[in-house]
Amino acid sequence: MKNKQYDAKNPRHSRLDKLVFYGTVSVTGAAVMMVELLGTRIIGPYYGVSLIVWSSLLSVSLLALSMGYAVGGRYADKPSGLRLPMAIVLAAISIALVPVISETVQVFFNRLGLRWGALSSALVLFTPALFFLGTAGPFVIRLATRGLENVGATAGNVYAISTVGSVIGTLLLGFYLLPIFGTRAILQALSFLLLCLSVLLAFYEQKRFRVKPHILSWSSAVAVFILMFFLQGLTNSQRGGNPQYQVLFEEETHYGWVRVVDQTDKEIRWLMSDASTIGAEHLPSGKALLGYQSVVRLIPWFRPQAKNALLIGLGAGHLVNDYAKFGIKTDAIEIDPAVAKAAVEYFNFKPTGKVIVGDARYQVKKLKQRYDFIIHDCFTGGAEPFHLLSQEMLWELKQKLKPGGILVVNFVGFTDKQRLQPVNSLAKTLDSIFSQRSVFVPRTGQEFSDYIFVVSNEPLNINKEPDTLQARNFLSQRTFDIDSSNGTLITDDYNPLEFMQIAKAEYYREILVQRVGQSVLFH
């Protein structure tokens, strides 16, 4: 018997019909983009927010949606089988499942390395939800089509409104929801919203097309949905039960997931952003523990008369405090307001100059002041801020230095000659702008290390005075020779730095897990 739902000769659609059709694709369109964007917040803390992660998520999204379009189109033309309400409730369940299984999935696929691990994790976590959301468009087109003469117009309207929904969802998530509610809460709310939509669609089908809901299927779906929320709560309670790591503060912003974590057994306080440690302090002494800071805090000895500095990348604010001991006033640029907040509230950071919140590439252009020192400290474990290390950006920083001023760049990489290409490339780029360069490492004989580049257009010498002896000896023992001739010039047009640093990102993540434990990296 022919089902009325799929009869193209149905009467002209009422306003309610159009509201249901277009409201459905608006919500599912918004949900698609929210799932894609939130995917970076699920995978980012473990694999980093790099081009690889974005490429993985976009590839999975396109693949899942294309399969959803194809399967949805097939079932939309059938009188029985998968229906629109059930497809949406399955999408709701799939979204609710993501936070429950994310840690297990990512840890399992980590053995494949950064590229294939991120891709495989994205494939397992997000394909089901995006697949079922992708089926909505063909179903709605079939329902909204009254005859062959208006198929094109109907399809165009459906995809146009779905795209508008995607735009609204993207802006709503990025501008308002994420900084206020966080990833897990938004996924739960989105899942619940889709469940409500599926129930409304089931009632609509029954009323409009006399389609009886399959009680067993709906009961099973609702039971699974409730189970997902129960498992989420259970997972959260288990994750928070590790007494070795105490989360004092966490906040999600447009830029990352910021946490302050106390490692109680070692009396260390960590400041983390996604998959990076950007600050560490020994609690009893208040001493900064990140190795590169032992070198950077000595830079004022190169210019004893220096009065001011610019710090790009605030971290926990330790360097500002160190430079204050030399009488140096330090302005800081920090992209993430949550990092600045955590530095003040948990790391005794006391600003001595302006704290500018924003992207350094943009904010540096607006600076009117010139500085004796500029400290470029934007290293992240997941991905290099490649746009901040190009020749054009470094040239811009040179223009903000006083005559004889010094630029210090903290960079991380391997020390063996076979894997020095990223370090050599940064050296070559700096050499194209500055005539003087010294490079230091905090500890010698390490496979993996910070590289502190110190560059200027005037000689880099420390006066041989008694009070500088300790600093001179310390730095002389940590000098590292780099041959920049083997490097690649890094520019805005050609910037392979992120690709070069894939091995670094994988190695850094292993170190991070050893330092702070795996559970700290997951929502």
N, C-alpha and C positions, 0 to 999 in steps of 0.2 A: 504494500500500500504506500502511495506517495505521501511523504511527510510535508505538511503545510509550511514548515519552516523553510524549506528549500524550493518552494513553488514561486517561480519568477512572476506568476500572474497574480500575486497578492495585491490587494488594493493599495492605492497611493499611501505612502508612509505619513503617519501623523507627526506632530511636533515631538511627541513622546518617543516615537521610534527614532527620530533623528537625534534626540538628546541621548538616548541609550547607545546608538551606534557611535556617534562622534565622541560622546563622553568616554566610552570604553577605549577607543583608540588613543584618546588624549591621555588617559591614565596609564595605559600600557606603554605608550611612547615615552612618557615621563619616567616610568619604571625602568625601561631599557637603559636610559642614560644614567639614572641613579645607580643602577647595578654596575655599569661600566666604570663610573667614577669612583664608587665605593670600593671597587676591586683593587684600586691602587692602595687604599687604606687597609685592606685585608692582607695583600701580598707585600706592600711596601716595607713594613717593619721587619720582615724577614729577608726579602730579596733586594730591598732598596727600591727607591722610586727613580728608575733609570729609563733610558730609551728602550732597553730590553723588556722591562716590565710593561711599559706602555704598548710596545709592539705586540707582546704576547696577549694582552687584554683586548686590544683592537682586533687582532686576528681571530681570537676566540669569539668575540662578539659578532663579527661579520659571518664567520662560519656557522655559528649557532642560529643566527637570525635567518640566514639563507636556507638552512634546513627547516626552520620553523615555517618560513614562507611556503616552501615546497610541500611539506606535510600538511600544513593548514589548508592549503589549496585543495589537496586531494580529499581530505575529510570534509571540507565545506561542501563538496559536491555529492557527498554520500548521505543517504537518508538515515544512517545509523553509524555508531562508532563514537569517536572522540567528538565532543561538543565544546562550544566556546566556554561555557561556565566551568566545565571540568578542566579545560586547558589552563584557565586562569587560576583555579585553585591549586593545580599542580605547580604552576609558577610560584604561587605563594608558599607552598611547602618547600620548594627548592630554595627559595630565598631564605626562609627560616632555617634551613639546614646548613647554610654557608658558615655562620659563626661556630656552629657545633663541631664541624669536621675540619675547619680551616687549619688548625695546628697539626692534626694528624696527617692531613694531605700534604702540607708543605714540608714537614719533616721527612715524610716518606720519599718525596720526589727530590729532596735536597741532594741525594746521591747522584743525580744526573747533572749537577753543576748549575750555575746561574741561569744560563740561557734555557736549557731544556727543562730544568726544574721549575722555573717561573712559568714557562709555557704549559707544562703538564699540570701544574697546580691550577692555573687559570682555566684550563680545559675541564678539569674535574669539578671545580668549584662553581663555575659560572655558565657552563654550557646548558645544563638542564633548565635553569630559570630563563635564560635568553631564548632558548629554543621554544619553550611554551609561550613566552611573550610574543615571539615572532609569528605564532599561529593566529594571533588575534586579527591581524590585518586581513588576510584572506577570508576568514569567517565573516567579518563585518562587511566586507565587499559583497560577499554572496548574499547576506541578509538584506543589504541596502539596495541591491540591484533589482529593478522592476522589469527590465527587459534589455535585449541586446542593444537597443538604441542609446542607452545611457550608461553602459558599462564603463566606458572611458572616463566620463565625468565623475561617476561614483568612485572609481579607483583613485582618480586624482584628488578628489575631496578627502577620501579616507587617509591617503598618505600625506597630504598637506596638513591635515589636522593632527595626525600622529606626530609629524615633525614639529609642529607648533608645541604640542605637549612635551616633546623631548627638550625643546628650548626652555620651556617654563620649568621643567624638572631640573635641568642643568643649572639654571640661574638660582632657583629656589634652594637647591642643595648647596651650591658653592657660596652664595651670598649670605644665606641665613641659617639653614638647618644644621650643616656640619659643625660649625663653630659652637653652636648652642647645645646640640643633643649628642653628637658623637656617632660613630659608625654603627655600633650594635643596636642602639636605640632606633636609628633610622631604618635599618634593615628589618627590625621587628615591626615597626610601624608600617613600613611599606608592605610587608608580608600580610599584616592584618588588613590593610586597605584593600589589597587584592582579594583576600578571602571575602570581605564584605561585598566587593564588586561581583564576585562570582555568585554569591547568594542572590544578590539583586537580579543578576542576569538569569539565574535559574527560575526565579519567580516571574520575571518578564517573559521567558520562553513559555512557561506554563500558562500564563494569562493570555498572551498574544497568539501563540501557535499551538496551544493545547499539548505541549510536550511535557510528559510526566517525568519528574526527576527520578533517577535510579537510586532508591533509598540506601542500598548497601554500599554503592560507590561513594555517595555523599557522607555516609556515616564513617566509612573508612578514612576518607580524606580529612574530615574534621578531627578524627581520633589521631591521625598522624600529625596533623598541625599542632594539636595540643601537646603531643609527645615532644615535638621539636622545641617548644618553649620550655618544657620541663627539663629537657636535656641541656638547653642553654643555661638555665639556672644552675643545674648540677655541674656543668663545665666551669662556670664562673666561680662557684664555691670551691671547687677543687684547685683551680688555678690560684686563687687567693690564699690557699692554705699553706704555702711554703714560708716557714718562719725565717728563712735565711735572707729573703728579699722582701723588704717592706716598701710598698709604693706610697710615698707621702703626697705626691701631687701628680696629676695627669690632666692634660687638656688637648683636645683636638682643635686645630685651627686650619686655615686654608693651606698651610704649608707643611703640616706634619703632625705626628702624635708625640707630644712632649711629655716626658715623665721625669720625676725625681725619685730615685730608688735608693734606699739605704741597704747596703750589704752588711748585715749586723755582725756576722762572724769575723769580718775583717775591718769593721768600723770605717767603711768607705761609703761616701755618698756620690751617686752617679747622676749626671744630667744627660738624658738621652732624647734624641729626636729620631723617630722611626728606627732605622737600623744603624744608628751612629751614636757613639758616646762623645758628647761635645763638652763635657766637664766632669771632673772627678776630684774629690777632696777627702783627705784623711780627717775624720771628724775630731779626734782629740786635739790635733795640732792645728787644724785649718789649712794644712799644706796642700797646694795643688799637686795632683799626681800625674797629669798627662806629661809624657816625657819631653815633648818639644818645648814646653814652657820653660824648662831649665835653661834652654838656649835663648829663647826670645826675651826673657826677662833681663838678660845681660846686654841687649842691644843698645840701651842708653849710654853705655860706656864708649861707644864709637863717636858719639856727639855729646860731650858733657854739658854743653851750653843749650841743649835742646829744651824747648818750652812746651811743645804740644805734639800730640800724636792722634792718628785716626786708626781705629780698630774696626776692621770689616769682618764681622762674625763675632758676636759678643761672647757666646758660650756661657760659662758660669761667671764671667767677669773678673777672673783672677788677674789677667794681664793689666787691666785698668788699675787694680789695687797695687800691683807690683810697680807700675810706672809712676804712681802717685808718690812712692818713696823717693823717687828722683826729682820730685817737684814738677812732674810732667802732667799737664792737663790733657785728658784723653776723651775725644768724641768717639762714639761707637755707632756703627750701622748694623742693625740686626733685622732680618727679614721677618722673623716670627715673634709676635708680641708675647707669646707664652714663654719663650726662652728668656726674654728680658724680665718678665714677672718672676719666673723661677729663680733667676740669678739674684734678684733683690731679696726675695722671701726666704730662700733656702741656702744661699751661698755667701751671704754677707757682702754682696756687691754694693759698693757705694759709688755712684757716678761722680766723676770729677769734671765732666763736660756734658755735652748733649748726647742723648740716646735717640737715634733716629731709627724709626721702624719703617722698613721698606726694602725693596730689592736694591742691592748695592749698585748695579749697573745704571739704574735710573737715578738713585740718590746722589751718586758721585758727581754726575753732571750738574746737579743743582748746587753743589758746594761752592761757596765764595771764598772760603779760607784756604790757606796753604799750610802744610804741616812739615815738621822736622822728620817725623816717622809716619809711615803708613804700614800697618800690620795687616796683611791679607791672610786671614785665618778662616777660610770657608770650606775646609776639608769635610767631606761626609763619607761615611763608610759605604753607602749604597752606590753613589754616583758622584763624579766630580762636577762641581758647578762650572761646566765647560765654558759658559758664556762670560764667566768672570776671569778666565785665564787666557783669553785670546790676546793677540798683539794689540788690537784696538783698545781693549779694556786696560791693559797694562800701560799703554801710551797715555790713556786718560788719567791714570793714577800718577804717572810721571808729572803731568801738568799740575797736579795738586800738591806736589812737593816743593818745599823751599829750595833755594840753591844749596847744593850739597846734601839735600835730604836723602833719606834711606827708605827704600821699600823692602819689606820683609814678607816673603811668601812661604807659608807652610804647605808642604806637599807630602804625599805618602806613596811609597812604592817599594819595590824589591831592590836589593843591593847587588845581586849578581849581574854580571855583564849581559847575560842573555835576556834579562828582563828589565833593562835600564832604559828602554826606548821612551816611555812616558817622561821619565826624569830628564833624559837628554833633550827631549822636545821642549819641555818647559825652559830648560837652560838656554836652548837656542833662541827661543822667543824672547826671553829676557835680555840676552846678549844683543839682540837687534835694536834694543832701546837704551840699555845702560852700558857704560864702558867698564864698570867695575863690578865684579861678582865674587862672592865667597859662599860656600855651601857647608853647612854643619849638620851632623847627625847627633841625636841625644846620646846614643850608645853605639859603640863600634862593635863589629863582629856579629851584627844581627842580620838575619835573612830578610827581614821586613822592617822598614824604618820610616820615621818622619825625616823629611829633608827640609832644612830651613835655608832658603835662598835669601841672601842679603845682598842687595844691589844698590848702586848709586852711580853718579857721574863724577864723584870725587873719591879719592883714596879711602879705603876701609881699614883704618888702623886705630888701635887703642893706644893712647898715650902710655908710655912706660913710666908709670908712677907707682909708688908702693901700694896705694889703695886699689890699683887695677890688676895687681899681680895674680890674684886668684882667678879673676875673670879671664885674663889672658891665657893662663895655663889651662883652664877648663876648655876654652874654645880651641886652643891650638891642638888639643888631644882629640878633637871631634871634627876636624876639617875633613871634607870629602871631596875628592877630585872628580870632576865630570867633564867628559869630552862632548861638547855640544855639537860637534861637526856631524855626529851620527843621528842627530835629532831631526824632527820635522817641525817646520815653522807652523805655529798654531794661529789661525786667523778665524774671523767670523765666518768667512766663506768656506774654509777647509779646516774642520776641527775634529780630528779623529780621536781626541783624548778619551772620550767615554768608552769607545771600543778598545783602545789600548789598555784601559784599566779594568777590564773584565776579570782578569786573574786576580788583581788586587782586591776587587770587591768580594770575590769568593773567599779569598784567604782572610780578609778582614772579618767576614761574617763568622768564620770558624773561631777566630780569636775572641770575637764579641761573645759568642756562646760560652766559651771557656771562662770569660771574665764574669759575666752577669747571669748566666744561665739561660736556657732556652725559653722558659715560660714568660720571661720579661718581654720577649719580642712579640707576644701575641695579645690581641685585644681580649 
